[in-house]
Amino acid sequence: MNKAELVDRVAQACGLSRKDAYQVLDALFATDPRCGVIANALEAGEKVQITGFGTFQLRERKARAGRDPRTGEAIAIPAARVPAFSAGKSLKERFTT
């Protein structure tokens, strides 16, 4: 499903216009600092927990050694903060048999 299809489904499920649904999704998921609620919360060091669905948070990735796939040369990969999502219990249970 792409963003346009998600907008259509949210609009239909909530009785919103496509424009309103698009604005809601943009406000939640945009990476633009002016409106991306989730990205802005992560940037501020907050964890975004949606009960029953999951949690968005930043994780620290340690520096490590790697290899350039073209040359085989050893390279240093620096430490980084990366966004991560962990599925909540209810979401996991829905797909576990």
C-alpha positions in Angstrom: 0.0 0.0 0.0 1.4 3.4 -0.9 0.6 6.8 0.7 -2.3 7.6 -1.7 -4.0 4.3 -0.9 -3.5 4.8 2.8 -5.0 8.3 2.5 -8.0 6.8 0.7 -8.5 4.1 3.4 -8.2 6.5 6.3 -10.6 8.9 4.6 -13.2 6.1 4.1 -12.7 4.6 7.6 -13.0 8.0 9.4 -15.6 9.7 7.1 -13.0 12.4 6.2 -12.3 14.1 2.9 -9.2 12.9 1.1 -7.7 16.3 1.8 -8.3 16.1 5.5 -7.0 12.5 5.7 -3.9 13.5 3.8 -3.2 16.4 6.2 -3.6 14.0 9.2 -1.2 11.5 7.8 1.3 14.2 6.8 1.1 15.7 10.3 2.0 12.3 11.8 4.5 10.9 9.4 6.2 13.8 7.6 10.0 14.3 8.0 9.6 18.0 7.5 10.5 19.8 10.8 7.4 22.0 10.4 4.8 19.3 10.8 6.1 15.7 11.3 4.8 14.9 14.8 6.5 11.5 15.2 9.9 12.6 13.7 9.9 15.8 15.8 9.2 13.8 19.0 12.0 11.4 18.1 14.4 14.3 17.5 13.5 15.7 20.9 14.5 12.4 22.5 10.9 11.2 23.1 9.5 7.7 22.6 6.2 7.6 20.7 4.1 4.7 22.1 0.8 3.8 20.5 -0.9 1.3 22.8 -1.8 -1.9 21.0 0.1 -0.9 17.8 3.8 -0.3 18.7 6.5 2.1 19.7 8.7 4.4 17.6 12.1 5.4 19.3 15.7 6.3 18.5 18.3 3.6 19.0 22.0 4.0 19.3 24.0 2.0 16.8 27.6 1.5 17.8 30.6 2.2 15.6 31.8 -0.9 13.8 34.1 -2.2 11.1 32.7 -3.0 7.7 33.8 -3.7 4.1 33.3 -1.8 0.9 31.4 -4.3 -1.2 33.1 -3.1 -4.5 36.7 -3.2 -3.3 36.7 -5.4 -0.2 38.6 -2.7 1.6 37.9 -2.4 5.4 36.1 0.8 6.3 35.0 2.3 9.6 31.2 2.8 10.0 30.6 5.5 12.6 28.1 5.3 15.5 24.6 6.7 14.6 21.2 7.3 16.1 18.6 5.5 14.0 14.8 5.4 14.2 13.3 2.1 15.0 9.8 0.6 15.4 8.8 -2.2 17.7 5.4 -3.8 17.2 3.1 -3.9 20.2 1.7 -7.0 21.8 -1.7 -6.8 20.1 -0.2 -6.3 16.6 2.2 -9.2 17.1 -0.6 -11.5 18.4 -2.8 -10.7 15.3 -0.2 -12.4 13.0 1.0 -15.2 15.3 -0.8 -18.5 14.9 
